[in-house]
């Protein structure tokens, strides 16, 4: 009878050990799955970070180009005004037109830069 009791306890113990091994396997599988998800998320984050840096660089370049374009336009119109004034060839209408162009370009640039 004692032998049967020992056998029953041993059987119960082996059964419990198998249950624990199954739980350990489940936890290990979940751990691997989570590590895989983490790796994918980190890769996606790195890609998004790269994209964001690219967008910022493009934005900065575009703003810089718009600013240079504005400076060039101001220089051109200023030279035109100066030429008109120096040679006395410019009529009042030509001067006003150049001033209006300059003011319009200034407003367009301010608007474009404020959007950036």
URRANOR-V345639 format. One line per field, one symbol per residue. ss: DSSP state (@ for helix, = for strand, . for the rest). psi: psi as a letter, one per 20 degrees, with the letter a starting at -180 (. if undefined). burial: + if it has 9 or more other C-alpha atoms within 8 Angstrom, else -. Layout:
ss->???
psi->???
burial->???
This chain:
ss->.@@@@@@@@@@@@@@@@@@@@@@@@@@@@@@@@@@@@@@@@@@@@@@@@@@@@@@@@@@@@@@@@@@@@@@@@@@@@@@@@@@@@@@....@@@@@@@@@@@@@@@@@@@@@@@@.
psi->ghghggggggggghggghghhgggggggghggghggggggghggggghgggghggggggggggggggggggggggghghgggggggijhprhggghghgggggghggggggghhh.
burial->----------------------------------------------------------+---+--++--+--++--+--++--++----+----+--++-++--++--+--+----
